[in-house]
């Protein structure tokens, strides 16, 4: 390595350059280990949330390493990318459940709208463009609530929870549908949820919208765990097909996602591209806005909806009955 005057760079600088190049690789490998470990400790769980965007980053750094002829560094990034891919693949792939031939499809639109969001027209356009049969809205603020008939035009059947005053802004949760529905009484202690039985072409389907708290250290340590336990209790009291959607503040392969699957017996939809934060490209976002189903249903499609002005992207899923 030479400076502009042709003199060799100091030995300290020579040692520093490889360190600066390899340090990001070490961080990426740490995230991969956290994602693959299955450890539920809160700090490991926080790291495990980021395996999907970390894979994109690791992959993008392989080529510069090759171009700069730093083959060992490129190899390290390749190992990191492969490890991250293995960790992220289960949340991207979804399940292998086959749909029942000839069964009708039901389309679901679910979104965290952010309580402070005043872009009512953007919300209405996003919902209209999705052309869904069932709508689940979390963090519906005062502005869209005041124009609910505009936001939910074409969805006459609705369940709206009471206004909840919070530090982040007042909010409500909503289930709306083109089909008749019956509200399910709120029986979950400590869980922000809304639930209804929707009479779809598949028959009655239990639809639940949830919003879990943020993970520790941003909120109290056992908040998400106790809320999933409450959700599992709700699930145990439901008969027939179940769809649960909302903001889980966790990817499906991390601690909370695994708990939902184990204790509530629910199966996640494929989780790519990501939903949060909406300010970054979806390919490097976190899929914390999840849709889960009971085993008697099958997902056939998952995509993102049009922007709503929220920091979360909406999710559009199609589901039907599972094959026998």
N, C-alpha and C positions, 0 to 999 in steps of 0.2 A: 504494500500500500504506500502510495507516494502523495506528498502534498503538492501544491502548485509550483513551488520552487524546485521540485525534483527530489527533495530530501525524503527519506523514509519517515513514515508516521511514528510517533512514540509507541513503544511496546504496550503501554497501558491502553492506548486507543485500539490497537490491534486486538487486544483481549476483550475490549468493550463491545466491539461490533458484533462478534458472534453471540455475545450475551443478549444484546438488544434484538437480534434476529430470532434467537431461540426462546426468549422469554414468552412471547405470545403462544408459541407451540406448547410450552409447559402449561400455560393456563388452559389451552384447549384440551390438552390431555387430562388435566384435572377435572374439567367439566365432563369429559367422556367417562372417566372413572366414577364420578358421582352418579351419572345417569345409568351406568351399568351395574352399580353396586346393589341397588335395591334397598339401601339403608334409609330409614325413615327419620333420622336425626334432622332437626330443623335446618341446620346449616348445609348439610348435604342435600337436603330437599330443595333449598333455594338454588343451589348450583345445578341440580338436575332439571330445573325448569328451562335451562338455556341450551340444551343439547341441539335442538333443531337449528336455530340461528348460528350456533357455533360451527355446525357442519358446513354451512354455506361459507362462513369466513375461512375455515380451514381449507376447503376446496379451492377457494379463490387465491390462497397464498402459495399453493403448490407451483403454479406456473412461474411467478416471479423468482422463486427459488431456482427453478430450472434455467430460466433466462440468465440469471446471475451466476450460473454454474455452482451454486451452493447445493450440491446434490444430497449431502447428508441432511441439510436443513429441509430440503424438499421432501426427502424420505420421511422425516419426522412429521411434517405436516400431512403427508399421505397416511401415515399410521393414525394420526389424530383424526383425520377425516373419516377413515374406515371405522374407527372405534365409535365416533359420534354417529355415523350412519347406522351402525348396529343398535346404538342406544335410542335413536330417534325413530327408526323404522316401525316399531310397533304402534306408535301414535299416528304415524302417517298412513299405515296400511289398513287399519281397521280389521274387521273380522271376515271370515270366509262364509258366513251364513248366506245361503242362496234364497232368493225370493220365490214365493209360490207362483208357479206359472198361471197367468190369467188374472191374478189378484189385482184390484185397483191400486193406484199409487196415491199417496197423500203427501202434499208438499207443506213443509213447515218453515216459517221464517222466525228466527229468534235473534234478539239484539239487546245489548246494553246500550241505551240511548244517552247515558250520562245526564245526571239530574240538572246540570246547569245548561244543557243544550237548548238553545232557542231557535234553531233552524228547522222550524216546523215544516216548511215546504220541502226541504231536503228529506226529512223523515217520511213525509207522505209520498214523495216520488220513489223513494227506496222501497217502501212497502208495495206500492202499486206495480213497480217493475218486477218484483219477485213473483207476483201472481200466485201467492200461496193460499192454501186452504185454511191453515191455522197460523195465528200470530202469537208469539210470546214476546212481551216487552218488559225489560227490567230497567229500573231507574227512569221511569217516565216522569219528567219534571213538570213544573207548573205551566210552562208555555205550551207544550203539546197537549197537556191535559185539558187546557182551556179550549182547544180546538180538536177534541177527540173525534168528532164526527168527520172532520176533514182528514185526519190522520188515518182513521180506520173506515174510510168510505168503502162500502161493499162488505163490511163485516158487522152485521147487526147483532150477532150473539157475542156477548162480552161478560167477562168477570174482571172487575177492577178493585184492587185492594185499597183500603183507606190511605189517605195521605200520611206519609211517615216523615216527620221532621228529623233531619240529620245534619251533622256539621258540614257535609258536602253539598247540602241542598235537599229540599223536600223531594220525595220520590214516591212512586207507586209502582205496582207490578200489574200486568194485564195479560189475560188470555182472551183472544178474539178469534172467531171462526165464521166461516160461511155456513156451517152446520149448527144445528141446535146443540146447546151444551147445558150442563148442570154443574154448578159450583160445588166443590168439595170443601167442607168446613176446614178451617186452618187448625190442624191438630199438632203441628210441629212447634215445640217450645224452643225459642232461640234461633229459628231458621226463617229468614226472609223468603217467603214463598207464596205462590198462587197456584191453585189446582182446580181442574174441572174434568168432567167426563164429557168428551166430545163424541157426538153420534156421527161417525164418519162412514163412508162407503165400505170400510173394512169391518164395521161394527163399532161398538163403544170402545173408545181409547182413552185411558187416563193420561192427561197431559198436565205436567207439573213444571212451573217456572221457578228457578231458584237464583239466589245471589249470595254466594259465600263471601265471608270476610276476606280481607287480604291476609297473606301469610305473616307469621312472626318473622322479623321483629316489628313489622309495620302495625300489626294488631296483636291482641293477646295470644299467647302461645298455643292454647288448646282450642281456639275459636273454630278453625276449619274442621278439626277432628270431631268436635262435639256437634257441629252442624251436619256433618255427613252422617253421624249416628242418628240424628233427628230425621234426616232424609230416609235413612234405612228403615226407621220406624214407620214413616209415611208409606213407603213402598210396601212394607209387610202388610199394611191394611188395605191394599188395593187388589182388586180381582180383575184379571184380564190384561190386555196389552198396556204397556206403560211407555211413555216418552217423557224424559226429563231434559230440560234445556235451560241454559242461562250462563251466567258468569260464575265459573267455579274458582277463578283465581288460581288455577293449577292446570298443567297439561295432564293428559290422561295416563302418562307413564310415571308420573311422580307420585309422592306419597298419597295425596288426596285422591288423585285419579284411581290409584290402585285400591284405596279404601272404598270408593264408590262401587267399583266392580266386585270387590270381595263381600262387602256387607250388604249392599243393596241389590246385588245380582244383576247389574246393568252392564250393557256393552256399549263402548264409545263409537261414535262415527269417526271415519278417517279425519285426521287433524292437520291437513296441509292444504293451502297455505295458511299462515297465522292470522290472528284476529286483533292482536294488541301489541304495541300501540299503533293506531291507524296512521300515524305520521310517518312511519317507516314502510318500506316495501313489504308487501305481505309475505314474500318468500323468507324474510328474516324476522317475521313477527312471531310472537308466542301464541299458541292456540289455547288460550285460557277460557274462551267462550265455547263451551262443549255442548254436544247433544248426545244423550245416552238413550238406549232402548232396552226393553225386556227381550229375552231370548226368543219369544214367539213372533218377533218382528224382524225385518231385514232392511238395512239401508241400501238404496240403489244409486244415490247421488248425493254429493256434498259440494257446495260452492260458496263463494262469498257474495253478499248483496252489495248494492250501491251504497256509497257513503251517506251517512246520516248527520254529520256534524259532530258525532261522538268520537271519543278516543278509542272506541272499539268498532270493529267491522261487524256487520250483520252476517249471520250464517243461514244458508238455505239448504235444507236437507229434504230428500224424498224417501219415504219408507213405505213398506207394504208388509203383508203377512209373510212369515218365514215358510220355506218349503217343509213339507212333512218329514 
